[in-house]
Amino acid sequence: MARLLVTGGAGYVGSHTAHHLIASGTPASEIVVFDNLERGHGGFVPAGVELVRGDLRSAAEISAVFQRYRFEAVLHFAAHAYVGESMQAPHLYFHNNVTGGLNLIEAAREAGCRRLVFSSTCAVYGTPAKLPITEDFPTLPESHYGESKRCFEEMLAWYARVHGVRSVCLRYFNAAGAGHGIGEWHEPETHLIPRVLQAALGRSDGLTIHGDDYATADGTCVRDYMHVLDLADAHVRALQFLEQNTFEHARLNLGIGTGASVREIAGIAQAISGRDVPVKIGPRRPGDPPALFADASRARKLRGWTPQRDIRTIIRDAWEWHRRSK
């Protein structure tokens, strides 16, 4: 009998987490992936895991899944996740990330499912007054993407208090790398590391850096990059934490704790691939703070979770997947 629901489990982080669940001992037959495949890939779903094609924006579709199965917990990844797109089309983000999230948590509540792990984002913080970012910082998002995630976090806090739906929100920035034979594949691709590697492979006309006049060491934006396998492990540990502890609602940062700039990423990619990465400078993107990296010390409470892979390992693993794919 299925006991775990993974929304967005055909997407990048969600599919890696589904694979990691199985590697950690959960039988594939106990996992159901719910995904509309708008931006996910059915081929990323592990063998033996049932894929239900549906959309969280339809309350009827997600309710039907909870009526069909008896889930003990949900890992929620389904969301639009592009900062730039969110600034151009905020309605997409509030409809999918907020309305869809509300449909999910209502369906879970009605079915008696009381545990949820939410794949959130450090974009809820906006531009912090200092670094690194801790969970005590105010949430002042500067993009509709960050705001949509903050809204759902607040809903989860209220549902924990009023309805006993306990949750863990995991806030992280840039997921990258590859594992389990799958990697980062978006159409169009907007994330930095795959764009750098596509440029190195000659599959694009080069890398556009969105602004080189930020108040950082080399003028380009600095971000905290996490290997997708470390993120998957954190989500599984958060699920175990929910099973073994009694509390209402927790919000935890995930990160390496240091940042890498856009120029640094391009330089590491050139060194690992042995290929040139043509670079041109473009205008800043709305909603992009100069530097963001997190203090993840609280997440060490998740049964000793700590990131195992550094930025060079992230780029190396991503490079191996991209050069073999497509």
Secondary structure, 3 states (H helix, E strand, C coil): CCCEEEECCCCHHHHHHHHHHHHCCCCHHHEEEEECCCCCCHHHCCCCCEEEECCCCCHHHHHHHHHHCCCCEEEECCCCCCHHHHHHCHHHHHHHHHHHHHHHHHHHHHHCCCEEEEECCHHHHCCCCCCCECCCCCCCCCCHHHHHHHHHHHHHHHHHHHHCCEEEEEECCEEECCECCECCCCCCCCCHHHHHHHHHCCCCCCEEEECCCCCCCCCCCEECEEEHHHHHHHHHHHHHHHHHCCCCEEEEECCCCCCEEHHHHHHHHHHHHCCCCCEEEECCCCCCCCEECECCHHHHHCCCCCCCCCHHHHHHHHHHHHHHCC
